[in-house]
Amino acid sequence: AARLERYDRLVYQSAPQKLPAADDGLRELEVIWRQGQVTVRLHGKDDTLTIFDRRTLDPIPGRHRLGLLTWGPDTAIARLELEEPR
């Protein structure tokens, strides 16, 4: 399951789902926030799992940041890329 939280408040939680097969042990997490909606996808070797699709998420007034958490020793971030929308 995946959780989308705003500070300590749960906003959305997905049902447990089978993860896509890893490509050399890695999966790509794609997070898109556009016009007050967030989409989260997990890309694997051959397929993609959409975790949240265009869920409404208002920004926190006066804050301009993104937090990302992982749990356990088997989940790690290998690389992080940020792109500004055109």
Secondary structure in CASP SS format (residue, H / E / C, confidence):
PFRMAT SS
TARGET T0000
AUTHOR 0000-0000-0000
METHOD secondary structure of the structure
MODEL  1
A C 1.00
A C 1.00
R E 1.00
L E 1.00
E E 1.00
R E 1.00
Y C 1.00
D C 1.00
R E 1.00
L E 1.00
V E 1.00
Y E 1.00
Q E 1.00
S C 1.00
A C 1.00
P C 1.00
Q C 1.00
K C 1.00
L C 1.00
P C 1.00
A C 1.00
A C 1.00
D E 1.00
D C 1.00
G C 1.00
L E 1.00
R C 1.00
E E 1.00
L E 1.00
E E 1.00
V E 1.00
I E 1.00
W E 1.00
R E 1.00
Q C 1.00
G C 1.00
Q E 1.00
V E 1.00
T E 1.00
V E 1.00
R E 1.00
L E 1.00
H E 1.00
G C 1.00
K C 1.00
D C 1.00
D C 1.00
T E 1.00
L E 1.00
T E 1.00
I E 1.00
F E 1.00
D E 1.00
R E 1.00
R E 1.00
T E 1.00
L C 1.00
D C 1.00
P C 1.00
I C 1.00
P C 1.00
G C 1.00
R C 1.00
H C 1.00
R C 1.00
L C 1.00
G C 1.00
L C 1.00
L C 1.00
T C 1.00
W C 1.00
G C 1.00
P C 1.00
D C 1.00
T C 1.00
A C 1.00
I C 1.00
A C 1.00
R C 1.00
L C 1.00
E C 1.00
L C 1.00
E C 1.00
E C 1.00
P C 1.00
R C 1.00
END
